[in-house]
Amino acid sequence: MTTVGFIGSGLIGGTVARLAVAAGYDVVVSNSRGPETLAGLVAELGPKARAATATEAAEAGDIVVVSVPFHAHARLPIAQLAGKVVLDTNNYYPERDGAFAELDEGKLTSAELEQRELGTARLVKVFNNIFHAHLATLARPAGDAERSPLTIAGDDAGAKQTATEFLDAIGYDAVDIGSLAESWRVEPGQPAYGPPYGNYPDPVGVPVSADKVRAAVAAARR
Ligand SMILES: NC(=O)c1ccc[n+]([C@@H]2O[C@H](COP(=O)([O-])OP(=O)(O)OC[C@H]3O[C@@H](n4cnc5c(N)ncnc54)[C@H](OP(=O)(O)O)[C@@H]3O)[C@@H](O)[C@H]2O)c1
């Protein structure tokens, strides 16, 4: 059985972990404060879940979900992530993360910067543009008329295939928007960031078609 490691198990990481366990995956969750602080989440997730350090979660994961504030990317366990598929949920918010000149000047996307630092890890940007509550409520089985797609961006075709299969298992189709360089199209402030899945305060969200998501991605401007 595939194990999914989580570096960061907060609002979005915790939501993906719940969907993964519901789909039958084993999960290893981690945060910055230590495994003992995740006892509540592990109890909720049940026997398919355990808590560990971030380094151990990276080591244990066949796939690793990285869902930390962007500024924490500099402290990721690079050696343990080497060669692995990393599903990266991160967004760059200068007011939270501090300023990164290359990002502010539009020279790189935040996902490219993270990929550069991670070396051989095979990064796919996904889950970054959907509110965590909508991610929880909009999951649907394959073939359901109300099934929604999530966007994926990455430079490694095999990693994107793995991401697509993982999304399929947890209740989502995938819309491939291209390389990490193209991922600015789903960054904060762009039309595909949030609204296709419903308005931010609404806890339920709205199912959305692949055509609508593609149209929102195509409407991106910078
Ligand atoms: N919230 C959303 O709806 C949403 C949606 C899409 C994307 N995102 C993006 O996803 C990322 C996570 O957001 P979130 O809302 O889930 O944040 P959150 O609820 O604050 O959770 C962040 C998680 O990262 C952990 N963490 C922080 N530094 C770490 C480190 N150095 N090593 C290991 N774990 C670390 C935190 O652990 P501690 O609690 O122990 O510090 C916590 O488990 C952000 O980049 C955000 O912009 C959020």
The ligand as an SDF file (V2000), in Angstrom:
LIG
                    3D

 48 52  0  0  0  0  0  0  0  0999 V2000
   -5.5610   27.1500    4.2730 N   0  0  0  0  0  0  0  0  0  0  0  0
   -5.9250   26.9620    3.0110 C   0  0  0  0  0  0  0  0  0  0  0  0
   -7.1320   26.9310    2.6770 O   0  0  0  0  0  0  0  0  0  0  0  0
   -4.8760   26.7850    1.9630 C   0  0  0  0  0  0  0  0  0  0  0  0
   -5.3140   26.3840    0.7040 C   0  0  0  0  0  0  0  0  0  0  0  0
   -4.3720   26.1340   -0.2780 C   0  0  0  0  0  0  0  0  0  0  0  0
   -3.0180   26.3230   -0.0380 C   0  0  0  0  0  0  0  0  0  0  0  0
   -2.6150   26.7640    1.1890 N   0  0  0  0  0  0  0  0  0  0  0  0
   -1.1560   26.9470    1.3790 C   0  0  0  0  0  0  0  0  0  0  0  0
   -0.6730   25.7370    1.9580 O   0  0  0  0  0  0  0  0  0  0  0  0
    0.3760   26.0430    2.8960 C   0  0  0  0  0  0  0  0  0  0  0  0
   -0.0680   25.5760    4.2810 C   0  0  0  0  0  0  0  0  0  0  0  0
   -1.2250   26.3130    4.6270 O   0  0  0  0  0  0  0  0  0  0  0  0
   -2.1780   25.9120    5.8550 P   0  0  0  0  0  0  0  0  0  0  0  0
   -3.3280   26.8370    5.7660 O   0  0  0  0  0  0  0  0  0  0  0  0
   -2.4010   24.4500    5.8930 O   0  0  0  0  0  0  0  0  0  0  0  0
   -1.2600   26.3400    7.0740 O   0  0  0  0  0  0  0  0  0  0  0  0
   -1.3910   25.9130    8.6150 P   0  0  0  0  0  0  0  0  0  0  0  0
   -2.7680   25.4800    8.9220 O   0  0  0  0  0  0  0  0  0  0  0  0
   -0.7840   27.0190    9.3750 O   0  0  0  0  0  0  0  0  0  0  0  0
   -0.4380   24.6310    8.7000 O   0  0  0  0  0  0  0  0  0  0  0  0
    0.9420   24.7410    8.4520 C   0  0  0  0  0  0  0  0  0  0  0  0
    1.5750   23.4390    8.8520 C   0  0  0  0  0  0  0  0  0  0  0  0
    2.9720   23.5130    8.5320 O   0  0  0  0  0  0  0  0  0  0  0  0
    3.7000   23.0770    9.6830 C   0  0  0  0  0  0  0  0  0  0  0  0
    5.0540   23.6020    9.6000 N   0  0  0  0  0  0  0  0  0  0  0  0
    5.4800   24.8830    9.6350 C   0  0  0  0  0  0  0  0  0  0  0  0
    6.8250   24.9280    9.5170 N   0  0  0  0  0  0  0  0  0  0  0  0
    7.2490   23.6530    9.4030 C   0  0  0  0  0  0  0  0  0  0  0  0
    8.5140   23.0340    9.2620 C   0  0  0  0  0  0  0  0  0  0  0  0
    9.6390   23.7580    9.1880 N   0  0  0  0  0  0  0  0  0  0  0  0
    8.5760   21.6780    9.2040 N   0  0  0  0  0  0  0  0  0  0  0  0
    7.4500   20.9340    9.2750 C   0  0  0  0  0  0  0  0  0  0  0  0
    6.2130   21.4640    9.3890 N   0  0  0  0  0  0  0  0  0  0  0  0
    6.1230   22.7980    9.4590 C   0  0  0  0  0  0  0  0  0  0  0  0
    2.8860   23.5690   10.8410 C   0  0  0  0  0  0  0  0  0  0  0  0
    3.2760   22.9330   12.0180 O   0  0  0  0  0  0  0  0  0  0  0  0
    3.0850   23.6770   13.4560 P   0  0  0  0  0  0  0  0  0  0  0  0
    1.6300   23.9430   13.5920 O   0  0  0  0  0  0  0  0  0  0  0  0
    3.6110   22.6780   14.4270 O   0  0  0  0  0  0  0  0  0  0  0  0
    3.9290   24.9290   13.3700 O   0  0  0  0  0  0  0  0  0  0  0  0
    1.4990   23.1560   10.3660 C   0  0  0  0  0  0  0  0  0  0  0  0
    1.2900   21.7830   10.5610 O   0  0  0  0  0  0  0  0  0  0  0  0
    0.5900   27.5570    2.8150 C   0  0  0  0  0  0  0  0  0  0  0  0
    1.6200   27.8410    1.9050 O   0  0  0  0  0  0  0  0  0  0  0  0
   -0.7440   28.0740    2.2980 C   0  0  0  0  0  0  0  0  0  0  0  0
   -0.6060   29.2900    1.6100 O   0  0  0  0  0  0  0  0  0  0  0  0
   -3.5160   26.9810    2.2070 C   0  0  0  0  0  0  0  0  0  0  0  0
  1  2  1  0
  2  3  2  0
  2  4  1  0
  4  5  1  0
  4 48  2  0
  5  6  2  0
  6  7  1  0
  7  8  2  0
  8  9  1  0
  8 48  1  0
  9 10  1  0
  9 46  1  0
 10 11  1  0
 11 12  1  0
 11 44  1  0
 12 13  1  0
 13 14  1  0
 14 15  2  0
 14 16  1  0
 14 17  1  0
 17 18  1  0
 18 19  2  0
 18 20  1  0
 18 21  1  0
 21 22  1  0
 22 23  1  0
 23 24  1  0
 23 42  1  0
 24 25  1  0
 25 26  1  0
 25 36  1  0
 26 27  1  0
 26 35  1  0
 27 28  2  0
 28 29  1  0
 29 30  1  0
 29 35  2  0
 30 31  1  0
 30 32  2  0
 32 33  1  0
 33 34  2  0
 34 35  1  0
 36 37  1  0
 36 42  1  0
 37 38  1  0
 38 39  2  0
 38 40  1  0
 38 41  1  0
 42 43  1  0
 44 45  1  0
 44 46  1  0
 46 47  1  0
M  CHG  2   8   1  16  -1
M  END
$$$$
